[in-house]
């Protein structure tokens, strides 16, 4: 059994992140800043809100890889990129 391409979608996700900032004078024009971040505020109000539901994608393919050579490029370092063509025509495994 196969599933047609793009036949599944994830629902819309609504999350709200809040940030509170307060500046406090320390000395002259020097000020300190206190802040608090509240991530996923909806989930604090109701545990069913702000959930991130998505269609699972259990296959990950390494299409390209990179290695760094610190001695390359006259000691400045260089990156070498490789393309893995075997991932294009095969069924990925977990």
N, C-alpha and C positions, 0 to 999 in steps of 0.2 A: 504494500500500500504506500502510495506517495502522496505528499501534500503539495498542492500547487504553490508556486512561488508567490510570496507576498499575500498569502491567504489569511494570515493571522496578524493581528495588531494588538498593541498594548493599550489599555485605557489611558485617558488623560490623567495627568498627575498634577494635583494642586497642593503645593506646600508654601508655607510662609515662614520666612526667617526674619527675626527682629534683632535690631541692634540699638542699645541704649548707650549714649555717650554723655559724660559730664566732665566739663573742664573745671579744674580747681586751681585758683591762684596760689602760687607758692611763694614767690619773692619778686617784686617789681613786675616786669613783663614775662617772667618765667611762669609757665603753667603746667600742671600735670593733667593727664587725661585718664579717667576711669571709664571702662566700657564693659558691657555684658552682652554676649550674643545668645539668643534663644533660637536654636535650630529646630525646624519642623514644629512650629508653634501650634498648628492644628492638632497634632498628636498629644499635646499636653491637655487640651480641652476634652478631647474624646479619643480613646485609643483606636477607634476605627477610622479616624480621619488622618489624612496626611500619609497614608501608606503608599508605598511605591510597588505596584503590581506590574509585572511585565511577563512577556512570553519568554520562556527560558531558551537560551541559546547555548547549548552545552558543547558545541564544537568550536575549537579555537585553532586557527591555522597560522603557523609561522611562515608568512610569505617572504619576509626579508629578515636578515640578521645583520648585526654590525659588531665589529671588533675594533678596539682602540689600540694603537701601537704608540706608546709614549716616546720611543726613540725615532720615530719617523718624522719626516719634514724637518730635518736638521735639528732634532731635539725638541721641536715645538709640539710634536705629536700629530698623528693622522688617523683618520677613520677609514676602515675598509668595509664596504657594504657588499653583501652577498644576497642573491636572489634564489629562493628555493622553488624551483619550477615543479617539483613533484607534488606540491599541494594543489595544483590546479585541476588535475584530471582524476583525482582519487576521492574516495569517500573518507572523510576525516574520522579518526578514532578518538575516543575520549582519553 
